[in-house]
């Protein structure tokens, strides 16, 4: 090779020789380089340019300038169909909680389990055990001092038994019956001690309820719970008479959320988790104590008037 050949010419000669010797490798390297440059350009356009908007359909594109943050004009949909399609696409991407889940999450911290323990000394048959469970029900905390609203029939035997209240955090306390209204099947119970973070329920009137509105019942059916069941308001201003004729209640909310023995005294709540009633009774023409789709709840207006509660 001539001595006058420059270093640049030497490098060019070597490059051509390498390309002729490894053509496939050279093509692969060139392709990878172009691909990386393309992806880099796309990323810059997508994140810092207008790529995010340009890739959307026209009716979904924002009118806000991504660089200045200034909205050019209101978002416009050419027709009702495009609007509904946009809304559907947006909702499909969201994992929204159900109405029942939202309502239950709001009320669960305020729901308590109430059980009665009857001393064996009060029983005719002797036993080495001190006490045994005699029944259970539900209740709802309605004041920050731990005051609980429940059914009278849940605590009717409290004169011969000890009331044990289980709170949402797992703590327990003995309770005392402070006030009863048998004709409304209501009772006020006060725990001897309350959790530090006790959360009273939000109370609402039933005046806005309509047949078909969604409601949620929370309680301890058969002592299992807290259990959540969802349904709708079946009717308003209903009357219930117990099969034995011992109870007659009026002005009740009829609902079809599942309720069973042990659910009594628990809250019936609306879609916002506000207490609109106290689960009081179930109706079964077969005279069974199991639920067939007809439950009744005392309205909070009736409870407030009967128990002297503050207006809500």
Residue pairs with C-beta under 8 A, 6 or more apart in sequence:
18 26
19 26
42 51
45 51
46 52
46 55
49 66
50 66
52 66
53 61
53 62
53 66
54 61
57 82
58 78
59 76
59 77
59 78
59 82
59 83
59 85
59 86
60 86
60 89
62 71
62 75
63 71
63 72
63 73
63 74
63 75
63 76
64 70
64 71
64 72
65 71
65 72
77 83
77 86
97 105
99 214
99 216
99 230
99 271
100 214
100 216
100 228
100 230
102 271
102 272
102 273
103 216
103 269
103 270
103 271
103 272
103 273
104 216
104 218
104 228
104 273
105 273
106 202
106 269
106 272
106 273
106 274
107 140
107 201
107 216
107 218
107 267
107 269
107 273
107 275
108 168
108 218
108 226
108 228
109 168
109 199
110 140
110 141
110 142
110 168
110 199
110 200
110 201
110 267
111 138
111 139
111 140
111 141
111 168
111 218
111 219
111 225
111 226
111 266
111 267
112 138
112 139
112 140
112 141
112 148
112 165
112 166
112 167
112 168
113 136
113 137
113 138
113 139
113 165
113 166
113 220
113 223
113 225
113 226
114 136
114 137
114 138
114 139
114 148
114 150
114 154
114 155
114 163
114 164
114 165
114 166
114 175
114 189
114 265
115 133
115 134
115 135
115 136
115 137
115 163
115 164
115 166
115 223
116 133
116 134
116 135
116 136
116 155
116 157
116 158
116 161
116 162
116 163
116 164
117 131
117 132
117 133
117 134
117 161
117 162
117 164
118 131
118 132
118 134
118 157
118 160
118 161
118 162
119 130
119 131
119 160
119 161
119 162
120 126
120 127
120 129
120 130
120 131
120 132
122 160
131 162
134 157
134 161
135 154
135 157
136 154
136 220
136 223
136 262
137 150
137 151
137 153
137 154
137 155
137 219
137 220
137 262
137 263
137 264
137 265
137 266
138 150
138 154
138 218
138 219
138 220
138 225
138 226
138 262
138 263
138 264
138 265
138 266
138 267
138 279
139 148
139 149
139 150
139 154
139 165
139 189
139 265
139 266
140 148
140 149
140 150
140 201
140 265
140 266
140 267
140 275
140 278
141 147
141 148
141 167
141 198
141 199
141 200
141 201
142 148
142 149
142 200
142 201
142 203
142 275
142 309
143 200
144 198
144 200
145 190
145 194
146 190
146 191
146 194
146 198
147 178
147 188
147 189
147 190
148 165
148 175
148 188
148 189
148 190
148 191
149 186
149 187
149 188
149 189
149 265
149 278
149 303
149 307
149 309
150 186
150 187
150 189
150 264
150 265
150 278
151 185
151 186
151 187
151 264
151 265
151 278
151 279
151 280
152 180
152 181
152 182
152 184
152 185
152 186
152 187
153 185
153 247
153 264
154 187
154 264
154 265
155 163
155 177
155 180
155 187
155 189
158 177
162 174
163 174
163 175
163 176
163 177
163 189
164 172
164 173
164 174
164 175
165 172
165 173
165 174
165 175
165 189
165 191
166 172
167 173
167 191
167 194
167 195
167 198
168 195
168 199
168 226
169 195
169 197
171 195
173 191
173 192
173 193
173 194
174 191
174 192
175 189
175 190
175 191
175 192
176 189
176 190
176 191
176 192
177 187
177 188
177 189
178 188
178 189
178 190
179 187
179 188
179 307
179 308
180 186
180 187
180 188
181 187
181 306
181 307
184 249
184 298
184 302
184 303
184 306
185 247
185 249
185 280
185 281
185 298
186 278
186 298
186 303
186 306
186 307
188 307
201 267
201 269
201 274
201 275
202 272
202 273
202 274
202 275
203 274
203 275
203 300
203 304
203 309
203 312
204 270
204 272
204 274
204 275
204 276
204 300
204 312
205 276
205 299
205 300
205 301
205 312
206 236
206 253
206 276
206 277
206 299
206 300
206 301
207 301
209 215
209 233
209 236
209 253
209 270
209 276
210 233
210 236
211 232
211 233
211 234
211 235
211 236
212 232
212 233
213 232
213 233
213 270
213 271
214 230
214 231
214 232
214 270
214 271
215 230
215 231
215 232
215 233
215 253
215 255
215 257
215 268
215 269
215 270
215 271
215 276
216 228
216 229
216 230
216 231
216 257
216 268
216 269
216 273
217 228
217 229
217 230
217 231
217 255
217 257
217 258
217 259
217 263
217 266
217 267
217 268
217 269
217 279
217 295
217 297
218 225
218 226
218 227
218 228
218 229
218 266
218 267
218 269
219 225
219 226
219 227
219 259
219 262
219 263
219 264
219 265
219 266
219 267
219 279
220 226
220 227
220 262
220 263
220 266
221 227
221 258
221 259
221 260
221 261
221 262
221 263
222 260
222 261
222 262
223 262
224 262
225 262
227 263
229 257
229 258
229 259
230 257
231 255
231 256
231 257
231 258
232 255
232 256
232 257
233 253
233 254
233 255
234 254
234 255
234 256
234 294
235 253
235 254
236 253
236 254
237 250
237 251
237 252
238 250
238 251
238 252
238 253
238 254
238 296
239 248
239 249
239 250
239 251
239 252
240 247
240 248
240 249
240 252
240 280
240 281
240 283
240 296
241 247
241 248
242 248
242 281
243 287
247 281
249 280
249 281
249 296
249 298
251 298
251 299
251 302
252 277
252 280
252 281
252 296
252 297
252 298
252 299
253 268
253 276
253 277
253 296
253 297
253 298
253 299
254 294
254 295
254 296
255 268
255 295
255 296
255 297
256 293
256 294
256 295
257 268
257 295
258 291
258 295
259 266
259 279
259 282
259 291
259 295
260 282
260 289
260 290
260 291
261 289
263 279
263 282
263 295
264 279
264 280
264 281
265 278
265 279
266 278
266 279
267 275
267 277
267 278
267 279
268 275
268 276
268 277
268 278
268 279
268 297
269 275
269 276
270 276
275 300
276 297
276 299
276 300
277 297
277 298
277 299
277 300
278 297
278 298
278 300
278 303
279 295
279 296
279 297
280 296
280 297
280 298
281 295
281 296
282 289
282 290
282 291
282 292
282 294
282 295
282 296
283 292
283 294
283 295
283 296
284 290
284 291
284 292
284 294
286 292
300 312
303 309
304 310
304 311
304 312
